[in-house]
Amino acid sequence: MAGSLPRWSPKHRTPSRVPAIFRFIQDGAIVEAPKDADIASVLEFSQPEANRVGLGIYPVPAREDIHELARAWQLHPVLVDDLLHAGQRPKLERYGDVTLLVVRSALYLDEAEEVELSEFHVLLRPGALAILCQDNRWIDGTPGRDWAEDIGGSQAVLDKQLLANQALLKLGAEAILYRLLDEIVDGYVPALQGLGIDKEQIELQVFGGDATVTERIYRLSQEVIDMQHATSSLSEVVRSLASGFEKYNVPGELQTYLQDVSDHLTRAHTQTQEYRDALSQILNVNSTLVAQRQNEDMKKISGWAAILFAPTLIAAIYGMNFDNMPELHWALGYPVAIGGMVLFAAGLYGVFKWRKWF
């Protein structure tokens, strides 16, 4: 930050064990944080009555960070256990004045045709917010260590994504939380666009007769299901936040902002449901087309088997070599037998051709 920004110095300074990012906001404006700021200083700075908000982000959270956070914020043991064990389902839980949110962002990987979900644990308390990137990635997919090492770039991205709206920041720590949710929901759009392109390509493959498309349908369906779980779970989290508007005196501007996030999330969830239904229909169509192609193949096989049956039958009869078979001593027996084979086979071929079996 520029040197003209006001500077706030904490009373207690604990060196960070890993590159973590701390931001201080007062009256909606960013206040330069000291280089040795820690999560304790974030809590010390946060004073909602003075319109102060402290923010701490752990791009690569370690167990030491979580234990330090637990001591500084006096977290409930159950909450600490959740923080130590990633892989939590998206949820919202309240422990006194501390609210835990577990949310997931989405990043589409075009080459692998996969959606990469990243888990975030967010701790909210009056005037303070802590974000733990449990999968060591930021919401845009940037590796957490790289994001933390490039402090200048990280700060610029952070300011643009979460701290750009000064009027919104004046409304407290909830404003940063809602901005984070908004960025996560906005990230669902390109992920869904990537899935939509894959769906269109699959449709072309199905009607083009590609025999390998079935596996691709199943794999894409799994990615869509993962996206559906992410959007539906986040919808529950947003509804839980909205249900606490009156109890926690959330400002009207923030209520409107979260409602807008909820509307975008509803559209994303609806689109994932549409993709899932479409892929289910495509799979049914593909199964029908495969069955039709197999039926056509069976027709051809059965037709050729019937055609070959006629000469085989005649040859088998005369191959028995019975003594009392007048045709064996007939001069025209061989030509008549061959002619009968050809005529019988040609007649069957004509019938099957007329019935479009060939």
Order of alpha helices (4+ residues) and beta strands (2+ residues): beta-beta-alpha-beta-alpha-alpha-beta-beta-beta-beta-alpha-alpha-alpha-alpha-alpha-alpha-alpha
